[in-house]
């Protein structure tokens, strides 16, 4: 039996997409609840023997530590911010812009053979799927759209779906230009 590597690759891409989507949609774990420091005594077992019951002494209550009885340091009063010249501040790029370097790697690795183009599209899809986790707002939506377009391009180049790959490439070029505009790149 011979494996259909294209189908295996598509299945792996689908699994990676589902895992990334689940990781993205899963709510963060709640912080652990602090455990109380007080020890709750357990009741003594009742004995059925006629021996006299000797009560257990209550556990000693912890005395406050010297650190907890010390007064807290005063809260500093708000200070006025010193203006920083804007020449020293670098512009902040939206989240996801730096991670979208997969687009440069795609252009560099495309090649001329259909198989190398499909491999580069698949790699760009995987990279963008990871980048969308750090992206925010419209940049995140654009990166997510680009990831879907690269997946579609891979499917068309490998023959998994019909259609002209050039249509998807035109959509990718339009969205890449929009992403560059959103990220402030040239």
Secondary structure, DSSP 8 states (H G I E B T S, - for coil): ----HHHHHHHHHHHHHHHHHHHHHS----------SS----------SSS--------------HHHHS---------------TTTS-----TTTTGGGHHHHHHHH--SSHHHHHHHHHHHHHHHHHHTTT--HHHHHHHHHHHHHHHHHHHHHHTSS-S-HHHHHHHHHHHHHHHHHHHT--
